[in-house]
Each structure stands twice: as structure tokens, then as C-alpha cells.
Amino acid sequence: MKWISVAPMMDRTDRHFRFLIRTLSRRAWLYTEMITAPALIHGDAKRLLRFHPTEHPIALQLGGSDPKELARCAEIAREEGYDEINLNVGCPSERVQSGSFGVCLMGEPERVAECMQAMSDVSGLPVSVKHRIGFDNHDSYEELTRFVNLIAKTGCKRFIVHARKAWLKGLSPKENREKPPLRYDVVEQLKKDFPELDISVNGGIKTWEETEQHLHVFDGVMIGRQAYDNPFMFARLDSRFYGETDPMQTREEVAQALIPYVKTELERGERFSSVVRHFTGLYAGVRGAKAWRQTLCCDAGREGGGIEILEKAIEDVAKASHVGIENSEYLVSPDFTTP
């Protein structure tokens, strides 16, 4: 089976955004934001791990480097009904480095293997790893294959590879997503050398055409910022790649489907702005996008604001488009800030 997934993104792929993607596609594989092992063990695990039943299949991405802590988190993930556990070995932020996890762990493959084994032993769930092709001066192909080989010996079969190296000093997390050159050829060689492994590629993929090309080589494709900036692209995923009927045909259908979800979340005590803040990209690339964003962003934080703001945003889009909500499929917009 070919995997198409939405990348775990800090401050992006919370449960509200994941619900939006699941409204658009039944097939996309969803990942949580990275949750650190200490936060899960010592914090409010129920709140951190909450997800809507329709989100399946859903994977929990963990950050950590202590096998015992990660094993406990894996047990909790199983109890909460997750479908997969993913270990973050790719994040280059200073905060993550200070906790001795993320991409710096590529320099300690034995420790990563121990962590993977510990999670697998107690959870009974598939355990995967998301990593880079290297970091700093640890970017030789020999180091990469040694890392993959050690992890594979734990029984891990699924590897998600960001086709860039990372620089731990001198580049911000944003720059690390853009400046190091993409090396799809390195990941392709990895797939050739480890044909028995399930390898997905991540990094810089923006169109379904690019996705199709990568699926000729890899077992899966993970899409990151493009999915967040233009989520309606996923409205055509099921039919294009799986030959199934798409759940939603227009952006208006999606927006209307969000209303009962938002109402339920408000009744549970969620702030309106917290629920809808990740919905602003729904109309990216089509007429009315600016009206949609402005209504949601400007009115969402006002005292006492609620579902009427979402309903007003739908009306404002219709007025701005002059001919109602358009049924346009814009996979890529050259400028998401323009209506």
C-alpha cells in the first residue's frame, strides 16, 4: 500500500487541523504534533492525546531519548487508541537539542535503536521513525545506512526520511526546512539498498504530480507546509490515488461540515479562536480567500465570539466571490496571501 500523509508540524497539526484534513480525505495518514515524553508522563495526557474518532488512522509522534520514558508513552498511546507511534529524529530546534532528542540523535543510533525496541516491546503498535539524511558534518551515506540498519534490526519497518540534512548551529528551524538542498537521490539510494523497508520521502513536495513521481520510487510521500497552507488539495486525494469517492466536492461543503464540529468543541469549553485558527487556509488560491481569513482572524478573538463568526465567514466568502463559493481545485497557489 502507498502511504500519503500529513507531516507532524509543531503548532500546526493539532486535533482541530487534523479534523479538517480528515473531513477532506478518508485516506490521508495523520500525525500529531511532536509531544515530548516528559510532557506526556508528567502532564495532562488525556488532553494532550485527545483526538476525534474520525481521525483514524492516526500516529502519535514522540520526542525523547530515554527508553523507559518512551516505553511508558507507548503504553499510554496504545491505551488511548493510536494506530502508530513515531519517534522524532529530525527536528533541529535548539529547544529539542537541549533535551537531547530530535536530529542530534542521529549521532547516537544505538540509543535510538534502544528507544525503538523499548516502545515496540510494550505497545504492540507499529513503531516508525522520522529522520533526516544527516546533520552537521555527520552526513555521509555510510553514517546514514548504519543508522537505518541498526534501527531496522529492532523490527522497525517504516522510515520517513526528510531529504535534507540539518545544521544544528547557524540555521533556524525555518531555515533548516528550506536552505539545505533537497537530496531525493540519497533517499532513493536508501530505498534501493533496503528494499524490504517501507520508506516514505518528505521535504519540498508541493503537488500531486510530484507525489505521483515519488510514488514510483518510494512507498509513501509525506507533505508538510503545503498541506497546512492549502489543505483543500487533500479533497482530491482519495479519488486520485485510491480510486475512491472524495468526501467533499467544494470548499463550501467543507466549511459547512465544520460547523457542527466547532459547536461541539465550544460546548466542551474550547475557545473559538483555538478551534478555527488552523482553518484559514481552506480557501487559499481562490476568490474569497481574503474575506475568509479576515473574518476568522479578526473576529475570532473577540470576547464572546462563537459559531456565528464561522457562519459569517462563509457568507463573506460568498459575497466576495460574487458567484457563490467556487468549486475550483487549486492545488498550488503562487501566493497564498492574495485572494
C-alpha atoms as a printed R data frame, in Angstrom:
    type eleno elety resid chain resno       x      y      z
1   ATOM     1    CA   MET     A     1   0.000  0.000  0.000
2   ATOM     2    CA   LYS     A     2   1.219  3.501 -0.797
3   ATOM     3    CA   TRP     A     3   1.159  5.952  2.097
4   ATOM     4    CA   ILE     A     4   0.271  9.627  1.718
5   ATOM     5    CA   SER     A     5   0.491 11.516  4.972
6   ATOM     6    CA   VAL     A     6   0.483 14.960  6.524
7   ATOM     7    CA   ALA     A     7   3.721 15.742  8.326
8   ATOM     8    CA   PRO     A     8   3.762 16.375 12.071
9   ATOM     9    CA   MET     A     9   4.200 20.131 12.471
10  ATOM    10    CA   MET     A    10   4.641 21.987 15.730
11  ATOM    11    CA   ASP     A    11   1.833 24.449 16.421
12  ATOM    12    CA   ARG     A    12   0.101 23.234 13.250
13  ATOM    13    CA   THR     A    13  -1.157 19.664 13.311
14  ATOM    14    CA   ASP     A    14  -3.284 19.856 16.418
15  ATOM    15    CA   ARG     A    15  -6.513 17.884 16.593
16  ATOM    16    CA   HIS     A    16  -8.571 20.668 15.034
17  ATOM    17    CA   PHE     A    17  -6.404 20.856 11.921
18  ATOM    18    CA   ARG     A    18  -6.338 17.067 11.721
19  ATOM    19    CA   PHE     A    19 -10.136 17.038 11.816
20  ATOM    20    CA   LEU     A    20 -10.148 19.429  8.861
21  ATOM    21    CA   ILE     A    21  -7.870 17.135  6.868
22  ATOM    22    CA   ARG     A    22  -9.944 14.085  7.768
23  ATOM    23    CA   THR     A    23 -13.049 15.929  6.554
24  ATOM    24    CA   LEU     A    24 -11.279 16.273  3.204
25  ATOM    25    CA   SER     A    25  -9.796 12.782  2.957
26  ATOM    26    CA   ARG     A    26 -10.534  9.384  4.497
27  ATOM    27    CA   ARG     A    27  -7.193  8.022  3.327
28  ATOM    28    CA   ALA     A    28  -4.549 10.539  4.423
29  ATOM    29    CA   TRP     A    29  -2.425  9.250  7.303
30  ATOM    30    CA   LEU     A    30  -2.375 11.817 10.111
31  ATOM    31    CA   TYR     A    31   0.336 12.633 12.652
32  ATOM    32    CA   THR     A    32   0.131 14.628 15.844
33  ATOM    33    CA   GLU     A    33   2.437 17.466 16.668
34  ATOM    34    CA   MET     A    34   5.541 16.194 18.402
35  ATOM    35    CA   ILE     A    35   4.788 15.590 22.076
36  ATOM    36    CA   THR     A    36   7.767 15.163 24.381
37  ATOM    37    CA   ALA     A    37   7.910 12.126 26.611
38  ATOM    38    CA   PRO     A    38   8.274 14.163 29.860
39  ATOM    39    CA   ALA     A    39   5.270 16.327 28.931
40  ATOM    40    CA   LEU     A    40   3.151 13.242 28.356
41  ATOM    41    CA   ILE     A    41   4.256 11.452 31.510
42  ATOM    42    CA   HIS     A    42   4.074 14.429 33.868
43  ATOM    43    CA   GLY     A    43   1.354 16.462 32.147
44  ATOM    44    CA   ASP     A    44  -2.296 16.026 31.242
45  ATOM    45    CA   ALA     A    45  -2.002 13.017 28.944
46  ATOM    46    CA   LYS     A    46  -5.733 12.857 28.236
47  ATOM    47    CA   ARG     A    47  -5.739 16.444 26.997
48  ATOM    48    CA   LEU     A    48  -2.514 16.100 25.017
49  ATOM    49    CA   LEU     A    49  -3.613 12.913 23.281
50  ATOM    50    CA   ARG     A    50  -7.277 13.729 22.649
51  ATOM    51    CA   PHE     A    51  -8.422 13.136 19.089
52  ATOM    52    CA   HIS     A    52 -11.716 12.789 17.249
53  ATOM    53    CA   PRO     A    53 -12.763  9.200 16.433
54  ATOM    54    CA   THR     A    54 -12.855 10.017 12.720
55  ATOM    55    CA   GLU     A    55  -9.127 10.846 12.726
56  ATOM    56    CA   HIS     A    56  -8.094  7.212 12.336
57  ATOM    57    CA   PRO     A    57  -5.608  6.256 11.044
58  ATOM    58    CA   ILE     A    58  -3.570  8.485 13.332
59  ATOM    59    CA   ALA     A    59   0.001  8.294 14.607
60  ATOM    60    CA   LEU     A    60   1.463  9.838 17.745
61  ATOM    61    CA   GLN     A    61   4.828 11.483 17.231
62  ATOM    62    CA   LEU     A    62   7.019 11.424 20.328
63  ATOM    63    CA   GLY     A    63  10.144 13.335 21.206
64  ATOM    64    CA   GLY     A    64  12.565 11.833 23.666
65  ATOM    65    CA   SER     A    65  15.710  9.826 24.223
66  ATOM    66    CA   ASP     A    66  15.033  7.823 27.388
67  ATOM    67    CA   PRO     A    67  13.904  4.270 26.541
68  ATOM    68    CA   LYS     A    68  11.944  3.860 29.792
69  ATOM    69    CA   GLU     A    69  10.099  7.148 29.345
70  ATOM    70    CA   LEU     A    70   9.307  6.389 25.723
71  ATOM    71    CA   ALA     A    71   8.129  2.893 26.614
72  ATOM    72    CA   ARG     A    72   5.681  4.361 29.112
73  ATOM    73    CA   CYS     A    73   4.458  6.815 26.464
74  ATOM    74    CA   ALA     A    74   3.979  3.931 24.049
75  ATOM    75    CA   GLU     A    75   1.793  2.168 26.591
76  ATOM    76    CA   ILE     A    76  -0.287  5.316 27.036
77  ATOM    77    CA   ALA     A    77  -0.618  5.697 23.254
78  ATOM    78    CA   ARG     A    78  -1.909  2.149 22.978
79  ATOM    79    CA   GLU     A    79  -4.426  2.758 25.767
80  ATOM    80    CA   GLU     A    80  -5.658  5.921 24.040
81  ATOM    81    CA   GLY     A    81  -6.235  4.115 20.750
82  ATOM    82    CA   TYR     A    82  -3.459  5.387 18.480
83  ATOM    83    CA   ASP     A    83  -2.579  3.396 15.357
84  ATOM    84    CA   GLU     A    84   1.169  4.055 15.217
85  ATOM    85    CA   ILE     A    85   3.981  5.568 17.258
86  ATOM    86    CA   ASN     A    86   6.598  7.692 15.526
87  ATOM    87    CA   LEU     A    87   9.890  8.840 17.021
88  ATOM    88    CA   ASN     A    88  11.156 12.287 16.044
89  ATOM    89    CA   VAL     A    89  14.808 12.100 14.999
90  ATOM    90    CA   GLY     A    90  14.633 15.048 12.634
91  ATOM    91    CA   CYS     A    91  13.775 18.258 14.488
92  ATOM    92    CA   PRO     A    92  16.762 20.670 14.665
93  ATOM    93    CA   SER     A    93  15.418 23.310 17.064
94  ATOM    94    CA   GLU     A    94  17.593 24.422 19.992
95  ATOM    95    CA   ARG     A    95  14.856 23.513 22.466
96  ATOM    96    CA   VAL     A    96  14.805 19.969 21.141
97  ATOM    97    CA   GLN     A    97  18.599 19.760 21.152
98  ATOM    98    CA   SER     A    98  18.705 20.839 24.785
99  ATOM    99    CA   GLY     A    99  16.527 17.839 25.596
100 ATOM   100    CA   SER     A   100  18.958 15.542 23.755
101 ATOM   101    CA   PHE     A   101  16.493 14.413 21.139
102 ATOM   102    CA   GLY     A   102  15.470 15.301 17.614
103 ATOM   103    CA   VAL     A   103  18.015 15.193 14.800
104 ATOM   104    CA   CYS     A   104  21.024 15.170 17.138
105 ATOM   105    CA   LEU     A   105  20.041 11.577 17.974
106 ATOM   106    CA   MET     A   106  21.189 10.546 14.511
107 ATOM   107    CA   GLY     A   107  24.644 10.700 16.076
108 ATOM   108    CA   GLU     A   108  23.572  8.070 18.628
109 ATOM   109    CA   PRO     A   109  21.972  5.295 16.565
110 ATOM   110    CA   GLU     A   110  22.436  2.718 19.332
111 ATOM   111    CA   ARG     A   111  20.377  4.835 21.701
112 ATOM   112    CA   VAL     A   112  17.681  5.321 19.062
113 ATOM   113    CA   ALA     A   113  17.583  1.579 18.490
114 ATOM   114    CA   GLU     A   114  17.160  1.008 22.224
115 ATOM   115    CA   CYS     A   115  14.294  3.506 22.308
116 ATOM   116    CA   MET     A   116  12.586  1.924 19.310
117 ATOM   117    CA   GLN     A   117  12.908 -1.546 20.799
118 ATOM   118    CA   ALA     A   118  11.505 -0.397 24.143
119 ATOM   119    CA   MET     A   119   8.434  1.167 22.525
120 ATOM   120    CA   SER     A   120   7.817 -1.795 20.284
121 ATOM   121    CA   ASP     A   121   8.090 -4.303 23.124
122 ATOM   122    CA   VAL     A   122   5.361 -2.740 25.263
123 ATOM   123    CA   SER     A   123   2.926 -1.193 22.789
124 ATOM   124    CA   GLY     A   124   2.131 -3.858 20.225
125 ATOM   125    CA   LEU     A   125   1.778 -0.993 17.751
126 ATOM   126    CA   PRO     A   126   3.809 -0.266 14.620
127 ATOM   127    CA   VAL     A   127   6.730  1.959 15.606
128 ATOM   128    CA   SER     A   128   8.246  4.201 12.946
129 ATOM   129    CA   VAL     A   129  10.989  6.810 12.832
130 ATOM   130    CA   LYS     A   130  11.186 10.183 11.078
131 ATOM   131    CA   HIS     A   131  14.716 11.389 10.430
132 ATOM   132    CA   ARG     A   132  16.942 13.457  8.150
133 ATOM   133    CA   ILE     A   133  19.653 12.256  5.779
134 ATOM   134    CA   GLY     A   134  22.248 13.621  8.221
135 ATOM   135    CA   PHE     A   135  23.251 16.604 10.321
136 ATOM   136    CA   ASP     A   136  26.208 18.976 10.503
137 ATOM   137    CA   ASN     A   137  29.255 17.047  9.311
138 ATOM   138    CA   HIS     A   138  27.615 13.713 10.077
139 ATOM   139    CA   ASP     A   139  26.148 13.434  6.615
140 ATOM   140    CA   SER     A   140  27.985 10.612  4.898
141 ATOM   141    CA   TYR     A   141  25.955  7.886  3.272
142 ATOM   142    CA   GLU     A   142  27.800  5.341  5.384
143 ATOM   143    CA   GLU     A   143  26.578  7.008  8.589
144 ATOM   144    CA   LEU     A   144  23.040  7.127  7.229
145 ATOM   145    CA   THR     A   145  22.964  3.453  6.295
146 ATOM   146    CA   ARG     A   146  24.448  2.467  9.650
147 ATOM   147    CA   PHE     A   147  21.681  4.419 11.376
148 ATOM   148    CA   VAL     A   148  18.951  2.790  9.272
149 ATOM   149    CA   ASN     A   149  20.440 -0.693  9.629
150 ATOM   150    CA   LEU     A   150  20.592 -0.513 13.422
151 ATOM   151    CA   ILE     A   151  17.017  0.749 13.677
152 ATOM   152    CA   ALA     A   152  15.748 -1.886 11.239
153 ATOM   153    CA   LYS     A   153  17.239 -4.621 13.442
154 ATOM   154    CA   THR     A   154  14.727 -3.665 16.146
155 ATOM   155    CA   GLY     A   155  11.915 -4.727 13.823
156 ATOM   156    CA   CYS     A   156  11.085 -1.206 12.657
157 ATOM   157    CA   LYS     A   157   9.936 -1.354  9.054
158 ATOM   158    CA   ARG     A   158   8.729  2.185  8.408
159 ATOM   159    CA   PHE     A   159  11.143  5.061  7.871
160 ATOM   160    CA   ILE     A   160  10.082  8.602  6.945
161 ATOM   161    CA   VAL     A   161  13.067 10.455  5.551
162 ATOM   162    CA   HIS     A   162  13.291 14.228  5.219
163 ATOM   163    CA   ALA     A   163  15.535 14.548  2.183
164 ATOM   164    CA   ARG     A   164  17.667 17.327  3.689
165 ATOM   165    CA   LYS     A   165  20.460 17.364  6.209
166 ATOM   166    CA   ALA     A   166  20.153 19.685  9.192
167 ATOM   167    CA   TRP     A   167  22.529 22.230 10.636
168 ATOM   168    CA   LEU     A   168  22.317 22.384 14.413
169 ATOM   169    CA   LYS     A   169  24.203 25.676 14.576
170 ATOM   170    CA   GLY     A   170  23.734 28.671 12.333
171 ATOM   171    CA   LEU     A   171  20.285 27.883 10.888
172 ATOM   172    CA   SER     A   172  16.873 28.381 12.425
173 ATOM   173    CA   PRO     A   173  14.244 25.608 12.235
174 ATOM   174    CA   LYS     A   174  12.592 27.512  9.378
175 ATOM   175    CA   GLU     A   175  15.907 27.806  7.515
176 ATOM   176    CA   ASN     A   176  16.540 24.117  8.106
177 ATOM   177    CA   ARG     A   177  13.317 23.408  6.228
178 ATOM   178    CA   GLU     A   178  14.433 25.454  3.246
179 ATOM   179    CA   LYS     A   179  18.163 26.105  2.911
180 ATOM   180    CA   PRO     A   180  19.876 22.714  2.998
181 ATOM   181    CA   PRO     A   181  19.472 21.313 -0.531
182 ATOM   182    CA   LEU     A   182  16.980 18.539 -1.149
183 ATOM   183    CA   ARG     A   183  18.692 15.228 -1.883
184 ATOM   184    CA   TYR     A   184  15.984 12.896 -3.095
185 ATOM   185    CA   ASP     A   185  18.740 10.869 -4.753
186 ATOM   186    CA   VAL     A   186  20.126  9.929 -1.327
187 ATOM   187    CA   VAL     A   187  16.728  8.661 -0.166
188 ATOM   188    CA   GLU     A   188  16.277  6.802 -3.457
189 ATOM   189    CA   GLN     A   189  19.593  5.037 -2.929
190 ATOM   190    CA   LEU     A   190  18.462  4.159  0.576
191 ATOM   191    CA   LYS     A   191  15.349  2.504 -0.830
192 ATOM   192    CA   LYS     A   192  17.470  0.545 -3.314
193 ATOM   193    CA   ASP     A   193  19.784 -0.653 -0.559
194 ATOM   194    CA   PHE     A   194  16.926 -1.507  1.834
195 ATOM   195    CA   PRO     A   195  14.139 -2.731 -0.464
196 ATOM   196    CA   GLU     A   196  12.487 -4.652  2.382
197 ATOM   197    CA   LEU     A   197  11.835 -1.427  4.331
198 ATOM   198    CA   ASP     A   198   8.848  0.859  3.931
199 ATOM   199    CA   ILE     A   199  10.420  4.215  3.094
200 ATOM   200    CA   SER     A   200   8.470  7.454  2.702
201 ATOM   201    CA   VAL     A   201  10.038 10.665  1.464
202 ATOM   202    CA   ASN     A   202   9.417 14.107  2.930
203 ATOM   203    CA   GLY     A   203  10.595 17.614  2.065
204 ATOM   204    CA   GLY     A   204   9.673 20.190 -0.553
205 ATOM   205    CA   ILE     A   205   6.789 18.238 -2.124
206 ATOM   206    CA   LYS     A   206   4.003 20.573 -3.210
207 ATOM   207    CA   THR     A   207   1.909 18.979 -5.941
208 ATOM   208    CA   TRP     A   208   0.115 15.724 -6.638
209 ATOM   209    CA   GLU     A   209   2.181 15.438 -9.810
210 ATOM   210    CA   GLU     A   210   5.360 15.426 -7.737
211 ATOM   211    CA   THR     A   211   3.734 12.964 -5.351
212 ATOM   212    CA   GLU     A   212   2.964 10.566 -8.196
213 ATOM   213    CA   GLN     A   213   6.551 10.715 -9.407
214 ATOM   214    CA   HIS     A   214   7.895  9.935 -5.939
215 ATOM   215    CA   LEU     A   215   5.483  7.031 -5.514
216 ATOM   216    CA   HIS     A   216   7.166  5.308 -8.446
217 ATOM   217    CA   VAL     A   217  10.249  5.105 -6.230
218 ATOM   218    CA   PHE     A   218   9.122  5.260 -2.608
219 ATOM   219    CA   ASP     A   219   6.464  3.559 -0.512
220 ATOM   220    CA   GLY     A   220   4.973  6.821  0.632
221 ATOM   221    CA   VAL     A   221   5.044 10.596  0.491
222 ATOM   222    CA   MET     A   222   4.695 12.953  3.438
223 ATOM   223    CA   ILE     A   223   3.525 16.513  2.737
224 ATOM   224    CA   GLY     A   224   4.184 19.281  5.241
225 ATOM   225    CA   ARG     A   225   3.710 23.039  4.928
226 ATOM   226    CA   GLN     A   226   1.852 22.763  1.639
227 ATOM   227    CA   ALA     A   227  -0.843 20.704  3.355
228 ATOM   228    CA   TYR     A   228  -1.197 23.369  6.011
229 ATOM   229    CA   ASP     A   229  -1.182 26.345  3.639
230 ATOM   230    CA   ASN     A   230  -3.568 24.767  1.136
231 ATOM   231    CA   PRO     A   231  -5.482 21.933  2.841
232 ATOM   232    CA   PHE     A   232  -8.151 21.704  0.128
233 ATOM   233    CA   MET     A   233  -5.604 19.892 -2.024
234 ATOM   234    CA   PHE     A   234  -6.497 16.823  0.070
235 ATOM   235    CA   ALA     A   235 -10.071 16.975 -1.200
236 ATOM   236    CA   ARG     A   236  -8.863 15.148 -4.324
237 ATOM   237    CA   LEU     A   237  -6.520 12.653 -2.698
238 ATOM   238    CA   ASP     A   238  -8.902  9.707 -2.309
239 ATOM   239    CA   SER     A   239 -10.077  9.689 -5.912
240 ATOM   240    CA   ARG     A   240  -6.700 10.403 -7.444
241 ATOM   241    CA   PHE     A   241  -4.648  7.822 -5.575
242 ATOM   242    CA   TYR     A   242  -7.127  5.250 -4.280
243 ATOM   243    CA   GLY     A   243  -9.952  5.289 -6.808
244 ATOM   244    CA   GLU     A   244 -12.489  6.174 -4.124
245 ATOM   245    CA   THR     A   245 -15.149  8.862 -3.911
246 ATOM   246    CA   ASP     A   246 -13.921 12.074 -2.327
247 ATOM   247    CA   PRO     A   247 -15.867 13.002  0.835
248 ATOM   248    CA   MET     A   248 -16.201 16.659 -0.125
249 ATOM   249    CA   GLN     A   249 -16.533 18.302 -3.520
250 ATOM   250    CA   THR     A   250 -16.424 22.007 -2.680
251 ATOM   251    CA   ARG     A   251 -14.908 24.268 -0.075
252 ATOM   252    CA   GLU     A   252 -18.399 25.349  0.925
253 ATOM   253    CA   GLU     A   253 -19.268 21.747  1.786
254 ATOM   254    CA   VAL     A   254 -16.167 21.546  3.934
255 ATOM   255    CA   ALA     A   255 -16.916 24.828  5.707
256 ATOM   256    CA   GLN     A   256 -20.487 23.751  6.412
257 ATOM   257    CA   ALA     A   257 -19.260 20.389  7.726
258 ATOM   258    CA   LEU     A   258 -17.030 22.212 10.212
259 ATOM   259    CA   ILE     A   259 -19.974 23.972 11.878
260 ATOM   260    CA   PRO     A   260 -21.251 21.028 13.985
261 ATOM   261    CA   TYR     A   261 -17.690 20.129 14.952
262 ATOM   262    CA   VAL     A   262 -16.963 23.678 16.125
263 ATOM   263    CA   LYS     A   263 -20.252 23.797 18.033
264 ATOM   264    CA   THR     A   264 -19.362 20.599 19.881
265 ATOM   265    CA   GLU     A   265 -15.897 21.883 20.740
266 ATOM   266    CA   LEU     A   266 -17.305 25.143 22.076
267 ATOM   267    CA   GLU     A   267 -19.741 23.198 24.258
268 ATOM   268    CA   ARG     A   268 -16.746 21.330 25.661
269 ATOM   269    CA   GLY     A   269 -15.193 24.636 26.697
270 ATOM   270    CA   GLU     A   270 -12.730 25.216 23.852
271 ATOM   271    CA   ARG     A   271 -12.032 28.789 22.773
272 ATOM   272    CA   PHE     A   272 -13.400 29.581 19.328
273 ATOM   273    CA   SER     A   273 -10.097 31.077 18.187
274 ATOM   274    CA   SER     A   274  -8.213 27.925 19.234
275 ATOM   275    CA   VAL     A   275 -10.513 25.730 17.167
276 ATOM   276    CA   VAL     A   276 -10.642 27.742 13.929
277 ATOM   277    CA   ARG     A   277  -7.146 29.237 13.734
278 ATOM   278    CA   HIS     A   278  -5.904 26.391 11.547
279 ATOM   279    CA   PHE     A   279  -8.851 26.628  9.126
280 ATOM   280    CA   THR     A   280  -7.700 29.870  7.482
281 ATOM   281    CA   GLY     A   281  -6.040 28.131  4.514
282 ATOM   282    CA   LEU     A   282  -9.221 26.395  3.343
283 ATOM   283    CA   TYR     A   283  -9.856 28.945  0.576
284 ATOM   284    CA   ALA     A   284  -6.213 29.503 -0.367
285 ATOM   285    CA   GLY     A   285  -5.770 30.316 -4.033
286 ATOM   286    CA   VAL     A   286  -9.391 31.124 -4.903
287 ATOM   287    CA   ARG     A   287 -11.534 34.221 -4.880
288 ATOM   288    CA   GLY     A   288 -12.869 34.976 -1.440
289 ATOM   289    CA   ALA     A   289  -9.794 33.730  0.425
290 ATOM   290    CA   LYS     A   290  -9.024 37.135  1.887
291 ATOM   291    CA   ALA     A   291 -12.578 37.604  3.181
292 ATOM   292    CA   TRP     A   292 -12.482 34.149  4.777
293 ATOM   293    CA   ARG     A   293  -9.164 34.788  6.517
294 ATOM   294    CA   GLN     A   294 -10.023 38.263  7.685
295 ATOM   295    CA   THR     A   295 -13.336 37.262  9.223
296 ATOM   296    CA   LEU     A   296 -11.879 34.269 11.029
297 ATOM   297    CA   CYS     A   297  -8.699 36.030 12.168
298 ATOM   298    CA   CYS     A   298 -10.084 39.446 13.073
299 ATOM   299    CA   ASP     A   299 -13.280 38.331 14.786
300 ATOM   300    CA   ALA     A   300 -12.231 35.003 16.318
301 ATOM   301    CA   GLY     A   301 -10.563 36.513 19.359
302 ATOM   302    CA   ARG     A   302 -13.292 38.927 20.366
303 ATOM   303    CA   GLU     A   303 -14.969 38.370 23.690
304 ATOM   304    CA   GLY     A   304 -17.959 36.086 23.416
305 ATOM   305    CA   GLY     A   305 -17.345 35.257 19.764
306 ATOM   306    CA   GLY     A   306 -18.671 31.917 18.660
307 ATOM   307    CA   ILE     A   307 -20.153 29.887 15.840
308 ATOM   308    CA   GLU     A   308 -21.759 32.950 14.258
309 ATOM   309    CA   ILE     A   309 -18.272 34.085 13.213
310 ATOM   310    CA   LEU     A   310 -17.725 30.916 11.197
311 ATOM   311    CA   GLU     A   311 -21.156 31.305  9.623
312 ATOM   312    CA   LYS     A   312 -20.362 34.934  8.812
313 ATOM   313    CA   ALA     A   313 -17.040 33.885  7.231
314 ATOM   314    CA   ILE     A   314 -18.917 31.506  4.923
315 ATOM   315    CA   GLU     A   315 -21.283 34.325  3.945
316 ATOM   316    CA   ASP     A   316 -18.390 36.745  3.388
317 ATOM   317    CA   VAL     A   317 -16.704 34.302  1.033
318 ATOM   318    CA   ALA     A   318 -19.890 34.003 -0.980
319 ATOM   319    CA   LYS     A   319 -20.210 37.784 -1.247
320 ATOM   320    CA   ALA     A   320 -16.564 38.248 -2.181
321 ATOM   321    CA   SER     A   321 -16.703 35.634 -4.919
322 ATOM   322    CA   HIS     A   322 -19.806 37.292 -6.461
323 ATOM   323    CA   VAL     A   323 -20.959 33.973 -7.853
324 ATOM   324    CA   GLY     A   324 -21.017 31.989 -4.624
325 ATOM   325    CA   ILE     A   325 -18.454 29.592 -3.299
326 ATOM   326    CA   GLU     A   326 -16.358 28.352 -6.177
327 ATOM   327    CA   ASN     A   327 -15.731 24.711 -6.874
328 ATOM   328    CA   SER     A   328 -12.160 25.279 -8.013
329 ATOM   329    CA   GLU     A   329  -9.345 22.836 -7.474
330 ATOM   330    CA   TYR     A   330  -6.237 24.912 -6.983
331 ATOM   331    CA   LEU     A   331  -3.521 22.523 -5.896
332 ATOM   332    CA   VAL     A   332  -0.855 25.193 -5.763
333 ATOM   333    CA   SER     A   333  -1.305 28.915 -5.452
334 ATOM   334    CA   PRO     A   334   1.704 31.083 -6.300
335 ATOM   335    CA   ASP     A   335   0.825 33.463 -3.499
336 ATOM   336    CA   PHE     A   336  -1.402 32.406 -0.640
337 ATOM   337    CA   THR     A   337  -1.764 35.991  0.569
338 ATOM   338    CA   THR     A   338  -3.742 37.060 -2.474
339 ATOM   339    CA   PRO     A   339  -7.470 36.327 -2.806
